[in-house]
Amino acid sequence: MSDTSQPNSSGLMRKLPLIIIVAVAAIGAFTLKDYLNFQTLADNREALLSFRDSNYLLTAIVFMAAYAAIVGFSLPGAAVMTLTGGFLFATFPGALFNVTGATIGAIAIFLAARWGLGERLAAKMDTSDGLIKKIKEGIDENQWSMLFLIRLVPAVPFFVANLVPALVGVPLGRYAMSTFIGIIPGAVVYTSVGAGLGEVFDRGETPNLGIIFEPAILLPILGLCALAALPIVLKAVRGKKGL
């Protein structure tokens, strides 16, 4: 009796962090969406700036911890937090604080997903046949390029970019480095928007989150995407020549 219950208990414990994340994300989606928004930031901006001026280091630490929690639990408000980083700390070091907090949160959800599902799923993909195995092999052969691509392409949801690598067996160090570097361009753009939030609020307006899709910003990011995809293209061309 104990022999059969122990594996089940162990499997549940492995999935527990992921279950907690999903539960908190579901609750947060309904309870926090009315609080983690630009209006809340506008209403409390004087208090936030005053606290920052009196406790700069503590504010930075608390901010990064809050950002990590929002990303780690897939809570609403990541865009607001990124702009808040610029509002409180300017483009720099605000972008650094944003990238650090987001990376820590991404690592947390990556580890929870890999511990609960990723290792077993990756093993099954390795032993499978057909299309699934080919997809896994394709990702394995181009991990750096694929990891940078899913971070750089604005259309890829952040939580998807956090989960997919965990489910295909990407090493933690490679995931962390590609996340930190890959989100820098977008983070800098939105942090710079946040640095001008004071003037936006004074005019009674809301920030333009679609700025990243403007040609002057989108084209350089797409150029980085093309650069990240270049090794994949070259490998495919060489493979065809080998045939």
N, C-alpha and C positions, 0 to 999 in steps of 0.2 A: 504493500500500500504506500509506504513512504518512498519507494523507488519511483513510483509513477508521479507522485505529487511533487517531488523535489524538482524535476525538470520543468514542470508547469510553473512552479513558484519562481524558478530561476528565469524562465522566459518572461514572466510578468514583471520581475524586477528590472530586467533589461529594457523593457518597453516603458517603464514607469516615467522616466524623464520626458519621453516623447508624449506620453499621455497627458502629463501635467502641462506641457507646452500647448498642446492642442486645446485642453480645457481652458487654460488662462486666455488663449487667443480668442476662443469663442465667447467667453465672458466679456473680455475687453472690447470686442467688436461692438457689443451692445451697450456697454456701460461707459466707455471712455471716449466714444466718437464725438460727444458734445462738449468735451473738456479739452482734448488735445487738438486745438484748432487755433487759427490766427486771431480770432476774437479774444480768446483767453489770454494769448500773448499780449495783445494790444491793451487789454484791461489791466494787466499786471506788469506792464513794462517798467514803470517807475520803480516798483518794489524790487523787481529783478535786477535792474541796473544798480540800485542802491546796495543791495546785498552783494552784488559782484564787486563793487568798489570797496566794500568793507572786508570781503572774504574772497579774494580772487582765486587763490589756490583751491580752497574748499569748493567754490562754485564750479571750477573746472572739473574737479574730481566727481562731484555730484552729477554734473551734466553728462560726463562720459558714462557714468554708471547708469543713469536714467536712459541714455541712448542705447546702451548695451541691452538693457532690460526690454526696451521697446522692440528692438530687432530680434533678440533671443526668443521672445514670446510672440513674435509676429503681431504686435499690437498696432492699432492705427496711430498715426502721428509721426512717422519717420520723416516725412517731408517737412513738417512743422519743426521738428527737432533740428534738422539740418539748417534751416533758415535761422532758428534760434541761436545756433552756434555762431553764425555770422553776426547776428544782432548783438550778442553779448561779448564776443571776443574778436570781432572784425574778420576779414577774410583770412588773415593769419594772425594768431594761431588757431582761429576758429575751424578752418578746414582740417587741420591736424587733429583737433579734438573730435570733430565729426567722424573722420576716417577711423580713428582709434576706437571710439565707442561702437561704431558700426561693425568693425572687424571683430571686436570682442564678442558682441552679440551673435554675429554670424558663426563664429567658432563654437559658441555654446550650442546653437541649434544644430550645427553640423555634427558635433560629438553626440548629442542626444539621438539624432536620426541614425548615425552610423552604429552606435551601440545597440539601439533597439532593432534596427532593420537592415542597415547597410551591409554589415559583414556577411550576414546570411544571404542577402540578395545578391551581393557581388559573387559569393561562392557559387550560388545557383547559376548565375549568368556565365561563369567560367566553365561550368560543366554542361551547360545547355548546348544545343545545336541550332543551326539555322540563323534567322535574322537577329534574334536577341544576342547571340554570341558575337555576331559581326558588329553590332552596335557597341557592345562592350569593348571589343578589340579596337574599334575605331577611336573610341574615347581614350583608351589606354595609350595608343600610339601617338596621340596628339594632345596630351593632357594640358600642357602649358598653354597652347594656342586656344583650346576649347575653354579653359578656365578664364582666360583674359577676354575672350569673345563674349561669354555670357555676362561678364561684368561690364563690359564697355557698351554693348548694344542696349540703348535706352528702353527698347520694347520688352526686354526680358524682365519679368517681375523679380524683385530682390529675393523674396522667399523661395522662388523656384531656383535661383542661382545658389541659394544656400543649401537646398535639399538634394538636388541632383548629384553633385559631387560625392555626397555622403553615401548615396545609394549605388554608386559604381566603383567604390573602393579607392578614391583619390587620397593620397597621403595627407595628413594634417598639415605638415609644414608647407607643402606645395599649395594647399588650399588657402592657408592663412596668408602667405606671401602674395598670391595672385589676387586675393580679395583686397588686401591693403592697397596694393598698387593699382589694381583695376578700377577701384571706385574713386580714385583721386580726381580724374577729370570731371566727373559729374558732381562730386562733392565741392570742388572749387567753384564751379558755376553757381550752384545753389547757395553756397556760403557767401559768395559775393553779392547775391541778391539779398540775402539776409542782412548783410552789412548795411544795406540801404533801407531797411524796414522802418526806421524811425521816420524818415521823410514820407514813406508810403502811408504809414498810419496817420501822420499829420494831415495828409490830404484826404483821409477817409477812404482809402482804396485798399485793395488786396493785392499781394504780390503776384507776379506773372510766373507761374510754374511751367508754362509752356515755352519759356525762354530757351530751354535746351534743344528745342526743335527748330529754332531759328537758324538760317543757313550759316551765319558767322560762327555759330557754336557747334551746330550739328555736323558740318562738313569736316572740321578737324577731328571730331570724335569718330566719324565714319572712316577717316583716314587711319586712325589708330586701329579700328576694327579690321581694316584691310591689311594692315601690317601684321596684326595678330593671326590673321587667316592665311598669310603668305606661306608659312611652313606646311600647312595642310595642302594647299594648292600645289606647291612644288613636289611634295611627296606623292600626290595623286598623279601628277604628270610623269614623274620618274617611274611610277608603278606601271603606267600605260606603256611607256617606252620599253620597260623590261619585258612586257608581254610581246 
